[in-house]
Amino acid sequence: MRRVAISACLAGKSCRYDGKDNYAQALLEMLEGDELILFCPEDSAFGSPRPTMDLIETHRGVEAVCNESGVLRSEAIRAYARNFFDQHGTIDLFIGKDRSPSCGVCSARVYDREKNLLNSAAAGLMAQEAIDRNITAVDAEKFEGQV
């Protein structure tokens, strides 16, 4: 049995920025028999609903910035990601919500400070932690398209 870390919104948890979910029944059916380990760094750190955030290229690297307040939110997300992977041991597969600044694996968008799109194929902050730990990582839409 694989141990699969999966964005909680895909499993039906109402943890998106707008308090809704991204329930993906077909995806969950594909994962039947696997141990699913749900995660949502943004809900854990900031609650739901919450203001949106974008990934912004800064002099310190890519940072998550709240669109409403301009406050940096990266450290809370990165700390959650480190703790999540440390606590859960071996993870065989990471499935992130595409385009999420936290969970998108190869679809997160990075902007400059003026909100000009620099990259639309980046990894979100939690996805990057999975990648850095050599965990096989994929966006939900790509995973569904593979089978």
Kinemage of the C-alpha trace (Angstrom):
@kinemage 1
@onewidth
@group {chain A} dominant
@subgroup {mainchain}
@vectorlist {calphas} color= white
{ca met a 1} P 0.000 0.000 0.000
{ca arg a 2} L 1.340 3.421 -0.972
{ca arg a 3} L 1.390 6.277 1.489
{ca val a 4} L -0.002 9.259 -0.423
{ca ala a 5} L 0.097 12.837 0.846
{ca ile a 6} L -2.785 14.650 -0.845
{ca ser a 7} L -4.135 18.188 -0.690
{ca ala a 8} L -7.071 18.056 1.723
{ca cys a 9} L -9.308 20.128 -0.564
{ca leu a 10} L -9.126 17.314 -3.147
{ca ala a 11} L -10.547 14.922 -0.549
{ca gly a 12} L -13.491 17.229 0.092
{ca lys a 13} L -12.246 19.276 3.046
{ca ser a 14} L -13.531 22.860 2.874
{ca cys a 15} L -10.119 24.455 3.225
{ca arg a 16} L -9.663 26.521 0.071
{ca tyr a 17} L -9.100 30.263 0.399
{ca asp a 18} L -12.850 30.785 -0.196
{ca gly a 19} L -13.906 28.128 2.328
{ca lys a 20} L -14.893 25.634 -0.381
{ca asp a 21} L -13.322 22.375 -1.531
{ca asn a 22} L -11.943 20.905 -4.769
{ca tyr a 23} L -13.444 17.439 -4.252
{ca ala a 24} L -11.973 15.099 -6.864
{ca gln a 25} L -14.019 11.896 -6.791
{ca ala a 26} L -12.291 10.323 -9.801
{ca leu a 27} L -8.880 10.985 -8.252
{ca leu a 28} L -9.932 9.459 -4.941
{ca glu a 29} L -11.258 6.393 -6.750
{ca met a 30} L -7.862 6.011 -8.431
{ca leu a 31} L -6.240 6.034 -4.992
{ca glu a 32} L -8.493 3.362 -3.452
{ca gly a 33} L -6.382 1.014 -1.389
{ca asp a 34} L -3.713 3.637 -0.719
{ca glu a 35} L -3.213 5.283 2.658
{ca leu a 36} L -4.203 8.928 2.176
{ca ile a 37} L -2.583 11.539 4.380
{ca leu a 38} L -4.362 14.882 4.031
{ca phe a 39} L -2.599 18.220 4.296
{ca cys a 40} L -3.391 21.919 3.939
{ca pro a 41} L -0.700 24.303 5.128
{ca glu a 42} L -2.727 27.422 4.357
{ca asp a 43} L -5.807 26.320 6.310
{ca ser a 44} L -3.638 25.228 9.213
{ca ala a 45} L -1.735 28.513 9.333
{ca phe a 46} L -4.382 31.055 8.298
{ca gly a 47} L -7.807 29.370 8.516
{ca ser a 48} L -10.545 29.260 5.887
{ca pro a 49} L -11.792 31.388 4.305
{ca arg a 50} L -8.731 33.626 4.014
{ca pro a 51} L -7.354 36.283 1.677
{ca thr a 52} L -5.637 34.973 -1.439
{ca met a 53} L -1.878 34.948 -1.819
{ca asp a 54} L 0.528 34.825 -4.711
{ca leu a 55} L 4.113 33.710 -5.097
{ca ile a 56} L 6.304 36.758 -5.651
{ca glu a 57} L 9.955 36.789 -6.720
{ca thr a 58} L 11.810 38.888 -4.160
{ca his a 59} L 15.451 39.626 -3.392
{ca arg a 60} L 15.238 36.705 -0.901
{ca gly a 61} L 13.769 34.302 -3.453
{ca val a 62} L 10.181 33.238 -4.014
{ca glu a 63} L 7.835 34.245 -1.201
{ca ala a 64} L 4.107 33.802 -0.572
{ca val a 65} L 2.555 37.257 -0.192
{ca cys a 66} L -0.996 38.011 0.946
{ca asn a 67} L -2.767 39.928 -1.819
{ca glu a 68} L -4.888 41.892 0.652
{ca ser a 69} L -2.241 43.030 3.133
{ca gly a 70} L 1.104 42.444 1.401
{ca val a 71} L 2.263 40.428 4.429
{ca leu a 72} L 4.737 37.603 3.810
{ca arg a 73} L 3.210 34.217 4.601
{ca ser a 74} L 5.993 31.906 3.495
{ca glu a 75} L 7.497 30.913 6.823
{ca ala a 76} L 4.260 29.496 8.245
{ca ile a 77} L 3.768 27.397 5.107
{ca arg a 78} L 7.376 26.190 5.032
{ca ala a 79} L 7.292 25.326 8.754
{ca tyr a 80} L 4.064 23.360 8.278
{ca ala a 81} L 5.612 21.483 5.342
{ca arg a 82} L 8.779 20.571 7.256
{ca asn a 83} L 6.766 19.399 10.271
{ca phe a 84} L 4.309 17.460 8.106
{ca phe a 85} L 7.019 15.457 6.353
{ca asp a 86} L 9.032 14.971 9.545
{ca gln a 87} L 5.959 13.645 11.388
{ca his a 88} L 4.697 11.338 8.646
{ca gly a 89} L 7.895 9.526 7.754
{ca thr a 90} L 8.000 7.782 4.414
{ca ile a 91} L 5.649 9.264 1.838
{ca asp a 92} L 5.539 7.445 -1.497
{ca leu a 93} L 3.629 10.056 -3.471
{ca phe a 94} L 2.692 13.733 -3.049
{ca ile a 95} L -0.401 14.943 -4.930
{ca gly a 96} L -0.871 18.689 -4.836
{ca lys a 97} L -3.664 20.968 -5.975
{ca asp a 98} L -2.520 22.428 -9.265
{ca arg a 99} L -1.847 26.165 -9.394
{ca ser a 100} L -1.792 26.468 -5.599
{ca pro a 101} L 0.984 28.703 -4.215
{ca ser a 102} L 1.490 26.056 -1.530
{ca cys a 103} L 0.661 22.747 -3.171
{ca gly a 104} L 1.058 23.159 -6.932
{ca val a 105} L 3.838 20.840 -8.085
{ca cys a 106} L 4.630 22.221 -11.537
{ca ser a 107} L 1.825 24.701 -12.086
{ca ala a 108} L 2.185 27.380 -9.425
{ca arg a 109} L 2.496 30.905 -10.780
{ca val a 110} L 5.304 33.252 -9.780
{ca tyr a 111} L 4.969 37.006 -10.282
{ca asp a 112} L 7.202 40.009 -9.899
{ca arg a 113} L 6.254 42.789 -7.480
{ca glu a 114} L 4.191 44.513 -10.201
{ca lys a 115} L 2.209 41.256 -10.719
{ca asn a 116} L 3.765 40.448 -14.083
{ca leu a 117} L 3.792 36.689 -14.596
{ca leu a 118} L 7.338 35.326 -14.524
{ca asn a 119} L 6.696 31.573 -14.407
{ca ser a 120} L 3.563 29.443 -14.652
{ca ala a 121} L 5.289 26.107 -14.052
{ca ala a 122} L 6.797 26.595 -10.597
{ca ala a 123} L 6.460 24.502 -7.457
{ca gly a 124} L 4.460 25.844 -4.536
{ca leu a 125} L 6.169 26.139 -1.162
{ca met a 126} L 4.986 22.803 0.294
{ca ala a 127} L 5.404 21.006 -3.007
{ca gln a 128} L 8.991 22.262 -3.133
{ca glu a 129} L 9.646 20.677 0.262
{ca ala a 130} L 8.355 17.341 -1.079
{ca ile a 131} L 10.555 17.684 -4.169
{ca asp a 132} L 13.570 18.601 -2.024
{ca arg a 133} L 12.987 15.393 -0.031
{ca asn a 134} L 12.949 13.343 -3.263
{ca ile a 135} L 9.287 12.411 -2.913
{ca thr a 136} L 7.560 11.703 -6.208
{ca ala a 137} L 5.301 14.731 -6.644
{ca val a 138} L 2.567 15.464 -9.168
{ca asp a 139} L -0.274 17.908 -9.680
{ca ala a 140} L -3.736 16.357 -9.275
{ca glu a 141} L -4.744 17.181 -12.863
{ca lys a 142} L -1.633 15.484 -14.262
{ca phe a 143} L -2.103 12.428 -12.030
{ca glu a 144} L -5.687 12.009 -13.188
{ca gly a 145} L -4.550 12.320 -16.799
{ca gln a 146} L -1.949 9.544 -16.444
{ca val a 147} L -4.427 6.769 -15.833
